[in-house]
Amino acid sequence: MNQMVEELNPRIQGWRNYYALDSFANKFLNKIDWYIRKRLTLFWNKKLNRRKKHHKFGLVGIMAQKSGLKKLVV
């Protein structure tokens, strides 16, 4: 998880810097935040060989946040 977060953070920061100038971008940025967390959940569950792909979506989001994952919407 830490390696994934380290790779994602510079890209997330770049998107935040570019799109934060537009006040209407929050809806778009929230969708991207959700997509990033969803893909991390799928990755994590596949790594642990879980049958349910979307199992523990909230827990993986909390783990990513504790690992230092940045968010697009502040």
CHARMM internal coordinates of N, CA and C (Angstrom, degrees):
IC EDIT
DIST 1 N 1 CA 1.4568
DIST 1 CA 1 C 1.5246
ANGL 1 N 1 CA 1 C 110.22
DIST 1 C 2 N 1.3413
ANGL 1 CA 1 C 2 N 116.83
DIHE 1 N 1 CA 1 C 2 N -40.82
DIST 2 N 2 CA 1.4591
ANGL 1 C 2 N 2 CA 119.72
DIHE 1 CA 1 C 2 N 2 CA -178.32
DIST 2 CA 2 C 1.5171
ANGL 2 N 2 CA 2 C 111.93
DIHE 1 C 2 N 2 CA 2 C -63.02
DIST 2 C 3 N 1.3387
ANGL 2 CA 2 C 3 N 117.40
DIHE 2 N 2 CA 2 C 3 N -38.85
DIST 3 N 3 CA 1.4510
ANGL 2 C 3 N 3 CA 120.45
DIHE 2 CA 2 C 3 N 3 CA 179.57
DIST 3 CA 3 C 1.5270
ANGL 3 N 3 CA 3 C 110.84
DIHE 2 C 3 N 3 CA 3 C -66.93
DIST 3 C 4 N 1.3181
ANGL 3 CA 3 C 4 N 117.29
DIHE 3 N 3 CA 3 C 4 N -39.85
DIST 4 N 4 CA 1.4665
ANGL 3 C 4 N 4 CA 121.12
DIHE 3 CA 3 C 4 N 4 CA 177.77
DIST 4 CA 4 C 1.5238
ANGL 4 N 4 CA 4 C 110.51
DIHE 3 C 4 N 4 CA 4 C -63.07
DIST 4 C 5 N 1.3256
ANGL 4 CA 4 C 5 N 116.40
DIHE 4 N 4 CA 4 C 5 N -42.20
DIST 5 N 5 CA 1.4657
ANGL 4 C 5 N 5 CA 120.95
DIHE 4 CA 4 C 5 N 5 CA 179.97
DIST 5 CA 5 C 1.5237
ANGL 5 N 5 CA 5 C 110.31
DIHE 4 C 5 N 5 CA 5 C -64.87
DIST 5 C 6 N 1.3307
ANGL 5 CA 5 C 6 N 117.44
DIHE 5 N 5 CA 5 C 6 N -41.02
DIST 6 N 6 CA 1.4630
ANGL 5 C 6 N 6 CA 120.81
DIHE 5 CA 5 C 6 N 6 CA 179.03
DIST 6 CA 6 C 1.5235
ANGL 6 N 6 CA 6 C 111.59
DIHE 5 C 6 N 6 CA 6 C -63.07
DIST 6 C 7 N 1.3244
ANGL 6 CA 6 C 7 N 117.43
DIHE 6 N 6 CA 6 C 7 N -35.19
DIST 7 N 7 CA 1.4624
ANGL 6 C 7 N 7 CA 120.53
DIHE 6 CA 6 C 7 N 7 CA 178.45
DIST 7 CA 7 C 1.5199
ANGL 7 N 7 CA 7 C 111.96
DIHE 6 C 7 N 7 CA 7 C -76.09
DIST 7 C 8 N 1.3143
ANGL 7 CA 7 C 8 N 117.75
DIHE 7 N 7 CA 7 C 8 N -33.45
DIST 8 N 8 CA 1.4634
ANGL 7 C 8 N 8 CA 121.50
DIHE 7 CA 7 C 8 N 8 CA -176.56
DIST 8 CA 8 C 1.5303
ANGL 8 N 8 CA 8 C 113.49
DIHE 7 C 8 N 8 CA 8 C -80.07
DIST 8 C 9 N 1.3218
ANGL 8 CA 8 C 9 N 117.78
DIHE 8 N 8 CA 8 C 9 N -35.06
DIST 9 N 9 CA 1.4609
ANGL 8 C 9 N 9 CA 120.47
DIHE 8 CA 8 C 9 N 9 CA -172.73
DIST 9 CA 9 C 1.5252
ANGL 9 N 9 CA 9 C 114.54
DIHE 8 C 9 N 9 CA 9 C -57.01
DIST 9 C 10 N 1.3408
ANGL 9 CA 9 C 10 N 121.68
DIHE 9 N 9 CA 9 C 10 N -44.72
DIST 10 N 10 CA 1.4719
ANGL 9 C 10 N 10 CA 118.80
DIHE 9 CA 9 C 10 N 10 CA 178.49
DIST 10 CA 10 C 1.5251
ANGL 10 N 10 CA 10 C 112.90
DIHE 9 C 10 N 10 CA 10 C -62.45
DIST 10 C 11 N 1.3327
ANGL 10 CA 10 C 11 N 116.44
DIHE 10 N 10 CA 10 C 11 N -36.43
DIST 11 N 11 CA 1.4701
ANGL 10 C 11 N 11 CA 119.22
DIHE 10 CA 10 C 11 N 11 CA 178.51
DIST 11 CA 11 C 1.5260
ANGL 11 N 11 CA 11 C 111.27
DIHE 10 C 11 N 11 CA 11 C -68.75
DIST 11 C 12 N 1.3267
ANGL 11 CA 11 C 12 N 115.69
DIHE 11 N 11 CA 11 C 12 N -42.07
DIST 12 N 12 CA 1.4637
ANGL 11 C 12 N 12 CA 119.89
DIHE 11 CA 11 C 12 N 12 CA 178.86
DIST 12 CA 12 C 1.5237
ANGL 12 N 12 CA 12 C 110.25
DIHE 11 C 12 N 12 CA 12 C -63.27
DIST 12 C 13 N 1.3179
ANGL 12 CA 12 C 13 N 117.06
DIHE 12 N 12 CA 12 C 13 N -42.35
DIST 13 N 13 CA 1.4668
ANGL 12 C 13 N 13 CA 120.81
DIHE 12 CA 12 C 13 N 13 CA 179.12
DIST 13 CA 13 C 1.5275
ANGL 13 N 13 CA 13 C 110.70
DIHE 12 C 13 N 13 CA 13 C -62.69
DIST 13 C 14 N 1.3210
ANGL 13 CA 13 C 14 N 117.15
DIHE 13 N 13 CA 13 C 14 N -40.38
DIST 14 N 14 CA 1.4678
ANGL 13 C 14 N 14 CA 120.64
DIHE 13 CA 13 C 14 N 14 CA 177.90
DIST 14 CA 14 C 1.5171
ANGL 14 N 14 CA 14 C 111.99
DIHE 13 C 14 N 14 CA 14 C -63.52
DIST 14 C 15 N 1.3324
ANGL 14 CA 14 C 15 N 116.84
DIHE 14 N 14 CA 14 C 15 N -43.76
DIST 15 N 15 CA 1.4629
ANGL 14 C 15 N 15 CA 120.13
DIHE 14 CA 14 C 15 N 15 CA 177.68
DIST 15 CA 15 C 1.5223
ANGL 15 N 15 CA 15 C 110.69
DIHE 14 C 15 N 15 CA 15 C -63.28
DIST 15 C 16 N 1.3430
ANGL 15 CA 15 C 16 N 115.52
DIHE 15 N 15 CA 15 C 16 N -41.43
DIST 16 N 16 CA 1.4662
ANGL 15 C 16 N 16 CA 119.28
DIHE 15 CA 15 C 16 N 16 CA 179.86
DIST 16 CA 16 C 1.5257
ANGL 16 N 16 CA 16 C 110.79
DIHE 15 C 16 N 16 CA 16 C -62.82
DIST 16 C 17 N 1.3182
ANGL 16 CA 16 C 17 N 117.47
DIHE 16 N 16 CA 16 C 17 N -43.52
DIST 17 N 17 CA 1.4618
ANGL 16 C 17 N 17 CA 120.79
DIHE 16 CA 16 C 17 N 17 CA 179.71
DIST 17 CA 17 C 1.5185
ANGL 17 N 17 CA 17 C 111.65
DIHE 16 C 17 N 17 CA 17 C -63.61
DIST 17 C 18 N 1.3275
ANGL 17 CA 17 C 18 N 117.12
DIHE 17 N 17 CA 17 C 18 N -38.55
DIST 18 N 18 CA 1.4630
ANGL 17 C 18 N 18 CA 120.51
DIHE 17 CA 17 C 18 N 18 CA -176.82
DIST 18 CA 18 C 1.5209
ANGL 18 N 18 CA 18 C 111.94
DIHE 17 C 18 N 18 CA 18 C -75.78
DIST 18 C 19 N 1.3390
ANGL 18 CA 18 C 19 N 117.32
DIHE 18 N 18 CA 18 C 19 N -46.66
DIST 19 N 19 CA 1.4604
ANGL 18 C 19 N 19 CA 120.68
DIHE 18 CA 18 C 19 N 19 CA -173.48
DIST 19 CA 19 C 1.5190
ANGL 19 N 19 CA 19 C 114.23
DIHE 18 C 19 N 19 CA 19 C -90.21
DIST 19 C 20 N 1.3078
ANGL 19 CA 19 C 20 N 119.30
DIHE 19 N 19 CA 19 C 20 N -9.64
DIST 20 N 20 CA 1.4617
ANGL 19 C 20 N 20 CA 120.76
DIHE 19 CA 19 C 20 N 20 CA -178.70
DIST 20 CA 20 C 1.5265
ANGL 20 N 20 CA 20 C 111.68
DIHE 19 C 20 N 20 CA 20 C -70.78
DIST 20 C 21 N 1.3174
ANGL 20 CA 20 C 21 N 117.03
DIHE 20 N 20 CA 20 C 21 N -15.00
DIST 21 N 21 CA 1.4591
ANGL 20 C 21 N 21 CA 119.94
DIHE 20 CA 20 C 21 N 21 CA 179.31
DIST 21 CA 21 C 1.5230
ANGL 21 N 21 CA 21 C 111.64
DIHE 20 C 21 N 21 CA 21 C -69.49
DIST 21 C 22 N 1.3151
ANGL 21 CA 21 C 22 N 117.68
DIHE 21 N 21 CA 21 C 22 N -27.91
DIST 22 N 22 CA 1.4557
ANGL 21 C 22 N 22 CA 122.41
DIHE 21 CA 21 C 22 N 22 CA -179.30
DIST 22 CA 22 C 1.5275
ANGL 22 N 22 CA 22 C 109.71
DIHE 21 C 22 N 22 CA 22 C -90.67
DIST 22 C 23 N 1.3128
ANGL 22 CA 22 C 23 N 116.87
DIHE 22 N 22 CA 22 C 23 N 124.00
DIST 23 N 23 CA 1.4685
ANGL 22 C 23 N 23 CA 120.40
DIHE 22 CA 22 C 23 N 23 CA -177.02
DIST 23 CA 23 C 1.5286
ANGL 23 N 23 CA 23 C 112.26
DIHE 22 C 23 N 23 CA 23 C -72.63
DIST 23 C 24 N 1.3263
ANGL 23 CA 23 C 24 N 118.59
DIHE 23 N 23 CA 23 C 24 N -18.77
DIST 24 N 24 CA 1.4612
ANGL 23 C 24 N 24 CA 121.69
DIHE 23 CA 23 C 24 N 24 CA -178.92
DIST 24 CA 24 C 1.5234
ANGL 24 N 24 CA 24 C 112.35
DIHE 23 C 24 N 24 CA 24 C -92.51
DIST 24 C 25 N 1.3176
ANGL 24 CA 24 C 25 N 117.50
DIHE 24 N 24 CA 24 C 25 N 3.26
DIST 25 N 25 CA 1.4665
ANGL 24 C 25 N 25 CA 121.32
DIHE 24 CA 24 C 25 N 25 CA -175.33
DIST 25 CA 25 C 1.5243
ANGL 25 N 25 CA 25 C 113.10
DIHE 24 C 25 N 25 CA 25 C -81.66
DIST 25 C 26 N 1.3130
ANGL 25 CA 25 C 26 N 119.27
DIHE 25 N 25 CA 25 C 26 N -8.74
DIST 26 N 26 CA 1.4644
ANGL 25 C 26 N 26 CA 120.71
DIHE 25 CA 25 C 26 N 26 CA -176.15
DIST 26 CA 26 C 1.5272
ANGL 26 N 26 CA 26 C 113.01
DIHE 25 C 26 N 26 CA 26 C -59.37
DIST 26 C 27 N 1.3207
ANGL 26 CA 26 C 27 N 117.69
DIHE 26 N 26 CA 26 C 27 N -38.70
DIST 27 N 27 CA 1.4615
ANGL 26 C 27 N 27 CA 121.09
DIHE 26 CA 26 C 27 N 27 CA 179.40
DIST 27 CA 27 C 1.5332
ANGL 27 N 27 CA 27 C 109.51
DIHE 26 C 27 N 27 CA 27 C -63.75
DIST 27 C 28 N 1.3028
ANGL 27 CA 27 C 28 N 116.90
DIHE 27 N 27 CA 27 C 28 N -44.21
DIST 28 N 28 CA 1.4605
ANGL 27 C 28 N 28 CA 122.60
DIHE 27 CA 27 C 28 N 28 CA 178.34
DIST 28 CA 28 C 1.5277
ANGL 28 N 28 CA 28 C 110.84
DIHE 27 C 28 N 28 CA 28 C -64.81
DIST 28 C 29 N 1.3164
ANGL 28 CA 28 C 29 N 117.20
DIHE 28 N 28 CA 28 C 29 N -43.54
DIST 29 N 29 CA 1.4570
ANGL 28 C 29 N 29 CA 121.56
DIHE 28 CA 28 C 29 N 29 CA -178.29
DIST 29 CA 29 C 1.5296
ANGL 29 N 29 CA 29 C 111.93
DIHE 28 C 29 N 29 CA 29 C -68.52
DIST 29 C 30 N 1.3314
ANGL 29 CA 29 C 30 N 117.61
DIHE 29 N 29 CA 29 C 30 N -34.12
DIST 30 N 30 CA 1.4675
ANGL 29 C 30 N 30 CA 120.67
DIHE 29 CA 29 C 30 N 30 CA 175.78
DIST 30 CA 30 C 1.5244
ANGL 30 N 30 CA 30 C 110.93
DIHE 29 C 30 N 30 CA 30 C -63.34
DIST 30 C 31 N 1.3269
ANGL 30 CA 30 C 31 N 116.60
DIHE 30 N 30 CA 30 C 31 N -38.85
DIST 31 N 31 CA 1.4610
ANGL 30 C 31 N 31 CA 120.13
DIHE 30 CA 30 C 31 N 31 CA 178.32
DIST 31 CA 31 C 1.5294
ANGL 31 N 31 CA 31 C 110.87
DIHE 30 C 31 N 31 CA 31 C -65.33
DIST 31 C 32 N 1.3111
ANGL 31 CA 31 C 32 N 117.26
DIHE 31 N 31 CA 31 C 32 N -38.45
DIST 32 N 32 CA 1.4628
ANGL 31 C 32 N 32 CA 120.28
DIHE 31 CA 31 C 32 N 32 CA 178.48
DIST 32 CA 32 C 1.5217
ANGL 32 N 32 CA 32 C 110.20
DIHE 31 C 32 N 32 CA 32 C -68.83
DIST 32 C 33 N 1.3357
ANGL 32 CA 32 C 33 N 118.25
DIHE 32 N 32 CA 32 C 33 N -39.75
DIST 33 N 33 CA 1.4717
ANGL 32 C 33 N 33 CA 121.24
DIHE 32 CA 32 C 33 N 33 CA 175.44
DIST 33 CA 33 C 1.5287
ANGL 33 N 33 CA 33 C 110.49
DIHE 32 C 33 N 33 CA 33 C -58.42
DIST 33 C 34 N 1.3264
ANGL 33 CA 33 C 34 N 116.08
DIHE 33 N 33 CA 33 C 34 N -45.61
DIST 34 N 34 CA 1.4593
ANGL 33 C 34 N 34 CA 120.50
DIHE 33 CA 33 C 34 N 34 CA 179.06
DIST 34 CA 34 C 1.5221
ANGL 34 N 34 CA 34 C 110.05
DIHE 33 C 34 N 34 CA 34 C -61.48
DIST 34 C 35 N 1.3284
ANGL 34 CA 34 C 35 N 117.86
DIHE 34 N 34 CA 34 C 35 N -43.24
DIST 35 N 35 CA 1.4631
ANGL 34 C 35 N 35 CA 121.97
DIHE 34 CA 34 C 35 N 35 CA -178.88
DIST 35 CA 35 C 1.5358
ANGL 35 N 35 CA 35 C 111.21
DIHE 34 C 35 N 35 CA 35 C -63.36
DIST 35 C 36 N 1.3117
ANGL 35 CA 35 C 36 N 117.00
DIHE 35 N 35 CA 35 C 36 N -40.96
DIST 36 N 36 CA 1.4713
ANGL 35 C 36 N 36 CA 120.46
DIHE 35 CA 35 C 36 N 36 CA 178.93
DIST 36 CA 36 C 1.5223
ANGL 36 N 36 CA 36 C 110.31
DIHE 35 C 36 N 36 CA 36 C -62.74
DIST 36 C 37 N 1.3292
ANGL 36 CA 36 C 37 N 116.95
DIHE 36 N 36 CA 36 C 37 N -46.31
DIST 37 N 37 CA 1.4655
ANGL 36 C 37 N 37 CA 119.81
DIHE 36 CA 36 C 37 N 37 CA 178.25
DIST 37 CA 37 C 1.5206
ANGL 37 N 37 CA 37 C 111.81
DIHE 36 C 37 N 37 CA 37 C -63.60
DIST 37 C 38 N 1.3330
ANGL 37 CA 37 C 38 N 117.26
DIHE 37 N 37 CA 37 C 38 N -38.33
DIST 38 N 38 CA 1.4541
ANGL 37 C 38 N 38 CA 121.44
DIHE 37 CA 37 C 38 N 38 CA 179.38
DIST 38 CA 38 C 1.5219
ANGL 38 N 38 CA 38 C 110.94
DIHE 37 C 38 N 38 CA 38 C -64.45
DIST 38 C 39 N 1.3342
ANGL 38 CA 38 C 39 N 117.95
DIHE 38 N 38 CA 38 C 39 N -43.02
DIST 39 N 39 CA 1.4594
ANGL 38 C 39 N 39 CA 121.16
DIHE 38 CA 38 C 39 N 39 CA 179.48
DIST 39 CA 39 C 1.5318
ANGL 39 N 39 CA 39 C 110.95
DIHE 38 C 39 N 39 CA 39 C -67.74
DIST 39 C 40 N 1.3219
ANGL 39 CA 39 C 40 N 117.03
DIHE 39 N 39 CA 39 C 40 N -36.60
DIST 40 N 40 CA 1.4627
ANGL 39 C 40 N 40 CA 119.55
DIHE 39 CA 39 C 40 N 40 CA 175.77
DIST 40 CA 40 C 1.5226
ANGL 40 N 40 CA 40 C 110.84
DIHE 39 C 40 N 40 CA 40 C -64.38
DIST 40 C 41 N 1.3333
ANGL 40 CA 40 C 41 N 117.49
DIHE 40 N 40 CA 40 C 41 N -37.71
DIST 41 N 41 CA 1.4568
ANGL 40 C 41 N 41 CA 121.63
DIHE 40 CA 40 C 41 N 41 CA 177.79
DIST 41 CA 41 C 1.5248
ANGL 41 N 41 CA 41 C 110.41
DIHE 40 C 41 N 41 CA 41 C -64.21
DIST 41 C 42 N 1.3268
ANGL 41 CA 41 C 42 N 117.03
DIHE 41 N 41 CA 41 C 42 N -44.77
DIST 42 N 42 CA 1.4567
ANGL 41 C 42 N 42 CA 120.03
DIHE 41 CA 41 C 42 N 42 CA 178.58
DIST 42 CA 42 C 1.5242
ANGL 42 N 42 CA 42 C 111.06
DIHE 41 C 42 N 42 CA 42 C -62.76
DIST 42 C 43 N 1.3215
ANGL 42 CA 42 C 43 N 116.75
DIHE 42 N 42 CA 42 C 43 N -41.80
DIST 43 N 43 CA 1.4631
ANGL 42 C 43 N 43 CA 121.13
DIHE 42 CA 42 C 43 N 43 CA 178.20
DIST 43 CA 43 C 1.5218
ANGL 43 N 43 CA 43 C 111.02
DIHE 42 C 43 N 43 CA 43 C -62.22
DIST 43 C 44 N 1.3286
ANGL 43 CA 43 C 44 N 115.98
DIHE 43 N 43 CA 43 C 44 N -46.52
DIST 44 N 44 CA 1.4630
ANGL 43 C 44 N 44 CA 121.15
DIHE 43 CA 43 C 44 N 44 CA -176.79
DIST 44 CA 44 C 1.5296
ANGL 44 N 44 CA 44 C 111.10
DIHE 43 C 44 N 44 CA 44 C -64.75
DIST 44 C 45 N 1.3338
ANGL 44 CA 44 C 45 N 116.65
DIHE 44 N 44 CA 44 C 45 N -42.98
DIST 45 N 45 CA 1.4577
ANGL 44 C 45 N 45 CA 120.04
DIHE 44 CA 44 C 45 N 45 CA -179.59
DIST 45 CA 45 C 1.5284
ANGL 45 N 45 CA 45 C 111.89
DIHE 44 C 45 N 45 CA 45 C -68.90
DIST 45 C 46 N 1.3185
ANGL 45 CA 45 C 46 N 117.50
DIHE 45 N 45 CA 45 C 46 N -33.72
DIST 46 N 46 CA 1.4621
ANGL 45 C 46 N 46 CA 119.73
DIHE 45 CA 45 C 46 N 46 CA 176.17
DIST 46 CA 46 C 1.5253
ANGL 46 N 46 CA 46 C 110.55
DIHE 45 C 46 N 46 CA 46 C -69.33
DIST 46 C 47 N 1.3311
ANGL 46 CA 46 C 47 N 116.24
DIHE 46 N 46 CA 46 C 47 N -37.37
DIST 47 N 47 CA 1.4540
ANGL 46 C 47 N 47 CA 120.24
DIHE 46 CA 46 C 47 N 47 CA 178.66
DIST 47 CA 47 C 1.5233
ANGL 47 N 47 CA 47 C 111.27
DIHE 46 C 47 N 47 CA 47 C -63.24
DIST 47 C 48 N 1.3230
ANGL 47 CA 47 C 48 N 117.00
DIHE 47 N 47 CA 47 C 48 N -36.22
DIST 48 N 48 CA 1.4625
ANGL 47 C 48 N 48 CA 121.93
DIHE 47 CA 47 C 48 N 48 CA -179.11
DIST 48 CA 48 C 1.5310
ANGL 48 N 48 CA 48 C 112.89
DIHE 47 C 48 N 48 CA 48 C -91.31
DIST 48 C 49 N 1.3363
ANGL 48 CA 48 C 49 N 117.52
DIHE 48 N 48 CA 48 C 49 N 6.08
DIST 49 N 49 CA 1.4677
ANGL 48 C 49 N 49 CA 124.00
DIHE 48 CA 48 C 49 N 49 CA 179.13
DIST 49 CA 49 C 1.5243
ANGL 49 N 49 CA 49 C 112.80
DIHE 48 C 49 N 49 CA 49 C 56.12
DIST 49 C 50 N 1.3004
ANGL 49 CA 49 C 50 N 116.43
DIHE 49 N 49 CA 49 C 50 N 46.19
DIST 50 N 50 CA 1.4676
ANGL 49 C 50 N 50 CA 120.98
DIHE 49 CA 49 C 50 N 50 CA 177.17
DIST 50 CA 50 C 1.5272
ANGL 50 N 50 CA 50 C 109.17
DIHE 49 C 50 N 50 CA 50 C -87.35
DIST 50 C 51 N 1.2989
ANGL 50 CA 50 C 51 N 115.44
DIHE 50 N 50 CA 50 C 51 N 142.92
DIST 51 N 51 CA 1.4638
ANGL 50 C 51 N 51 CA 119.74
DIHE 50 CA 50 C 51 N 51 CA -178.80
DIST 51 CA 51 C 1.5258
ANGL 51 N 51 CA 51 C 111.43
DIHE 50 C 51 N 51 CA 51 C -75.62
DIST 51 C 52 N 1.3037
ANGL 51 CA 51 C 52 N 116.69
DIHE 51 N 51 CA 51 C 52 N -35.19
DIST 52 N 52 CA 1.4645
ANGL 51 C 52 N 52 CA 120.28
DIHE 51 CA 51 C 52 N 52 CA 179.79
DIST 52 CA 52 C 1.5239
ANGL 52 N 52 CA 52 C 108.55
DIHE 51 C 52 N 52 CA 52 C -87.71
DIST 52 C 53 N 1.3143
ANGL 52 CA 52 C 53 N 115.91
DIHE 52 N 52 CA 52 C 53 N 115.38
DIST 53 N 53 CA 1.4636
ANGL 52 C 53 N 53 CA 120.55
DIHE 52 CA 52 C 53 N 53 CA -173.54
DIST 53 CA 53 C 1.5242
ANGL 53 N 53 CA 53 C 113.09
DIHE 52 C 53 N 53 CA 53 C -65.38
DIST 53 C 54 N 1.3222
ANGL 53 CA 53 C 54 N 116.84
DIHE 53 N 53 CA 53 C 54 N -35.80
DIST 54 N 54 CA 1.4621
ANGL 53 C 54 N 54 CA 120.59
DIHE 53 CA 53 C 54 N 54 CA -173.49
DIST 54 CA 54 C 1.5259
ANGL 54 N 54 CA 54 C 112.04
DIHE 53 C 54 N 54 CA 54 C -103.53
DIST 54 C 55 N 1.3123
ANGL 54 CA 54 C 55 N 116.99
DIHE 54 N 54 CA 54 C 55 N 23.07
DIST 55 N 55 CA 1.4577
ANGL 54 C 55 N 55 CA 122.80
DIHE 54 CA 54 C 55 N 55 CA -177.58
DIST 55 CA 55 C 1.5301
ANGL 55 N 55 CA 55 C 110.78
DIHE 54 C 55 N 55 CA 55 C -70.65
DIST 55 C 56 N 1.3143
ANGL 55 CA 55 C 56 N 116.62
DIHE 55 N 55 CA 55 C 56 N 134.25
DIST 56 N 56 CA 1.4697
ANGL 55 C 56 N 56 CA 124.00
DIHE 55 CA 55 C 56 N 56 CA 175.94
DIST 56 CA 56 C 1.5272
ANGL 56 N 56 CA 56 C 112.88
DIHE 55 C 56 N 56 CA 56 C 60.14
DIST 56 C 57 N 1.3239
ANGL 56 CA 56 C 57 N 116.32
DIHE 56 N 56 CA 56 C 57 N 48.93
DIST 57 N 57 CA 1.4598
ANGL 56 C 57 N 57 CA 122.60
DIHE 56 CA 56 C 57 N 57 CA 178.77
DIST 57 CA 57 C 1.5255
ANGL 57 N 57 CA 57 C 111.07
DIHE 56 C 57 N 57 CA 57 C -59.35
DIST 57 C 58 N 1.3221
ANGL 57 CA 57 C 58 N 117.44
DIHE 57 N 57 CA 57 C 58 N -43.84
DIST 58 N 58 CA 1.4610
ANGL 57 C 58 N 58 CA 121.46
DIHE 57 CA 57 C 58 N 58 CA -179.06
DIST 58 CA 58 C 1.5164
ANGL 58 N 58 CA 58 C 113.01
DIHE 57 C 58 N 58 CA 58 C -68.13
DIST 58 C 59 N 1.3161
ANGL 58 CA 58 C 59 N 116.76
DIHE 58 N 58 CA 58 C 59 N -38.91
DIST 59 N 59 CA 1.4557
ANGL 58 C 59 N 59 CA 121.16
DIHE 58 CA 58 C 59 N 59 CA -179.30
DIST 59 CA 59 C 1.5293
ANGL 59 N 59 CA 59 C 111.12
DIHE 58 C 59 N 59 CA 59 C -64.30
DIST 59 C 60 N 1.3174
ANGL 59 CA 59 C 60 N 117.16
DIHE 59 N 59 CA 59 C 60 N -42.55
DIST 60 N 60 CA 1.4662
ANGL 59 C 60 N 60 CA 120.57
DIHE 59 CA 59 C 60 N 60 CA 178.80
DIST 60 CA 60 C 1.5228
ANGL 60 N 60 CA 60 C 109.88
DIHE 59 C 60 N 60 CA 60 C -65.93
DIST 60 C 61 N 1.3247
ANGL 60 CA 60 C 61 N 118.06
DIHE 60 N 60 CA 60 C 61 N -37.34
DIST 61 N 61 CA 1.4617
ANGL 60 C 61 N 61 CA 121.21
DIHE 60 CA 60 C 61 N 61 CA 176.41
DIST 61 CA 61 C 1.5180
ANGL 61 N 61 CA 61 C 111.95
DIHE 60 C 61 N 61 CA 61 C -61.85
DIST 61 C 62 N 1.3203
ANGL 61 CA 61 C 62 N 116.39
DIHE 61 N 61 CA 61 C 62 N -40.38
DIST 62 N 62 CA 1.4681
ANGL 61 C 62 N 62 CA 120.88
DIHE 61 CA 61 C 62 N 62 CA 178.43
DIST 62 CA 62 C 1.5266
ANGL 62 N 62 CA 62 C 110.08
DIHE 61 C 62 N 62 CA 62 C -67.78
DIST 62 C 63 N 1.3388
ANGL 62 CA 62 C 63 N 117.03
DIHE 62 N 62 CA 62 C 63 N -41.37
DIST 63 N 63 CA 1.4602
ANGL 62 C 63 N 63 CA 120.38
DIHE 62 CA 62 C 63 N 63 CA 178.23
DIST 63 CA 63 C 1.5283
ANGL 63 N 63 CA 63 C 110.97
DIHE 62 C 63 N 63 CA 63 C -62.62
DIST 63 C 64 N 1.3228
ANGL 63 CA 63 C 64 N 117.09
DIHE 63 N 63 CA 63 C 64 N -40.54
DIST 64 N 64 CA 1.4608
ANGL 63 C 64 N 64 CA 120.86
DIHE 63 CA 63 C 64 N 64 CA 178.98
DIST 64 CA 64 C 1.5260
ANGL 64 N 64 CA 64 C 110.59
DIHE 63 C 64 N 64 CA 64 C -66.40
DIST 64 C 65 N 1.3243
ANGL 64 CA 64 C 65 N 116.69
DIHE 64 N 64 CA 64 C 65 N -39.36
DIST 65 N 65 CA 1.4596
ANGL 64 C 65 N 65 CA 120.87
DIHE 64 CA 64 C 65 N 65 CA 178.63
DIST 65 CA 65 C 1.5229
ANGL 65 N 65 CA 65 C 110.67
DIHE 64 C 65 N 65 CA 65 C -64.67
DIST 65 C 66 N 1.3209
ANGL 65 CA 65 C 66 N 117.45
DIHE 65 N 65 CA 65 C 66 N -41.49
DIST 66 N 66 CA 1.4643
ANGL 65 C 66 N 66 CA 120.77
DIHE 65 CA 65 C 66 N 66 CA 178.26
DIST 66 CA 66 C 1.5242
ANGL 66 N 66 CA 66 C 111.68
DIHE 65 C 66 N 66 CA 66 C -68.78
DIST 66 C 67 N 1.3384
ANGL 66 CA 66 C 67 N 116.36
DIHE 66 N 66 CA 66 C 67 N -26.13
DIST 67 N 67 CA 1.4660
ANGL 66 C 67 N 67 CA 120.47
DIHE 66 CA 66 C 67 N 67 CA 176.71
DIST 67 CA 67 C 1.5219
ANGL 67 N 67 CA 67 C 111.51
DIHE 66 C 67 N 67 CA 67 C -76.89
DIST 67 C 68 N 1.3321
ANGL 67 CA 67 C 68 N 117.05
DIHE 67 N 67 CA 67 C 68 N -10.56
DIST 68 N 68 CA 1.4581
ANGL 67 C 68 N 68 CA 120.86
DIHE 67 CA 67 C 68 N 68 CA 175.90
DIST 68 CA 68 C 1.5129
ANGL 68 N 68 CA 68 C 114.17
DIHE 67 C 68 N 68 CA 68 C 105.20
DIST 68 C 69 N 1.3324
ANGL 68 CA 68 C 69 N 118.67
DIHE 68 N 68 CA 68 C 69 N 17.33
DIST 69 N 69 CA 1.4612
ANGL 68 C 69 N 69 CA 121.44
DIHE 68 CA 68 C 69 N 69 CA 178.91
DIST 69 CA 69 C 1.5185
ANGL 69 N 69 CA 69 C 109.97
DIHE 68 C 69 N 69 CA 69 C -64.46
DIST 69 C 70 N 1.3138
ANGL 69 CA 69 C 70 N 116.03
DIHE 69 N 69 CA 69 C 70 N 127.99
DIST 70 N 70 CA 1.4636
ANGL 69 C 70 N 70 CA 120.92
DIHE 69 CA 69 C 70 N 70 CA 178.50
DIST 70 CA 70 C 1.5082
ANGL 70 N 70 CA 70 C 109.83
DIHE 69 C 70 N 70 CA 70 C -82.26
DIST 70 C 71 N 1.3352
ANGL 70 CA 70 C 71 N 116.24
DIHE 70 N 70 CA 70 C 71 N 157.38
DIST 71 N 71 CA 1.4473
ANGL 70 C 71 N 71 CA 122.56
DIHE 70 CA 70 C 71 N 71 CA 177.01
DIST 71 CA 71 C 1.5151
ANGL 71 N 71 CA 71 C 109.32
DIHE 70 C 71 N 71 CA 71 C -111.94
DIST 71 C 72 N 1.3238
ANGL 71 CA 71 C 72 N 116.18
DIHE 71 N 71 CA 71 C 72 N 150.97
DIST 72 N 72 CA 1.4553
ANGL 71 C 72 N 72 CA 119.85
DIHE 71 CA 71 C 72 N 72 CA 178.99
DIST 72 CA 72 C 1.5226
ANGL 72 N 72 CA 72 C 111.71
DIHE 71 C 72 N 72 CA 72 C -75.42
DIST 72 C 73 N 1.3282
ANGL 72 CA 72 C 73 N 116.62
DIHE 72 N 72 CA 72 C 73 N -37.79
DIST 73 N 73 CA 1.4618
ANGL 72 C 73 N 73 CA 120.77
DIHE 72 CA 72 C 73 N 73 CA 179.07
DIST 73 CA 73 C 1.5132
ANGL 73 N 73 CA 73 C 107.62
DIHE 72 C 73 N 73 CA 73 C -99.61
DIST 73 C 74 N 1.2989
ANGL 73 CA 73 C 74 N 115.90
DIHE 73 N 73 CA 73 C 74 N 123.80
DIST 74 N 74 CA 1.4637
ANGL 73 C 74 N 74 CA 120.96
DIHE 73 CA 73 C 74 N 74 CA -176.39
DIST 74 CA 74 C 1.5029
ANGL 74 N 74 CA 74 C 110.49
DIHE 73 C 74 N 74 CA 74 C -91.49
END
COOR INIT
IC SEED 1 N 1 CA 1 C
IC BUILD
